Amino acid sequence: MSKLLERTIIDHLKNRDEQGMNLLYDHYGDTLFGVAMKITKDEDLAKDVLQLSLMKIWDKIETYNPEKSKLFTWMFRITRNTAIDKIRSISLKTDQEIQIEVSDVYNLGVQGVNPEHMDIKKHLNTLEDKYVEVLEALFFKGMTQQEASEELNIPLGTIKSRLKIGLRELRKIFDPATLS
């Protein structure tokens, strides 16, 4: 790849000119698809990864520094990391699926229900909205933390923190002995 062509692609992308994306795809698309394919080992998934990677390249072109790496190396890393993230998210989702056949959730019985916990919705409303939003998504809507993060457009770490703080606040209501 000539330095002139590389510079042209970068300039077009930084100017938000779609010609830059066309050139990028024409000259690097097959190679980046190959990177995604090697990691995902699935053609449809590799296509998704390529599309996500191209969008990230478009969005993050301002962060590219030619003094740190060549354009291809920078794009390779984005594509590689996107593919790895995609594989992890798929495997996480698979691991988190509820196995109803082996679950004892439906076998609680009356002795498993504490009457003072029946008014949890009322107590939830005493918490700040940001905690209520997360607790409702996780416990009443049955979302995983990752799904809640995506649905609420909140980083996963923030979801975990709000869950922890929200549960701590509810624990204070239901078990005042934890305050000491």
Secondary structure by P-SEA (a helix, b strand, c coil): ccaaaaaaaaaaaaaccaaaaaaaaaccaaaaaaaaaaacccaaaaaaaaaaaaaaaaacccccccccccaaaaaaaaaaaaaaaaaaaaaaaaaaccccccccccccccccccccccaaaaaaaaccaaaaaaaaacccccccaaaaaaaacccaaaaaaaaaaaaaaaaaaacccccc
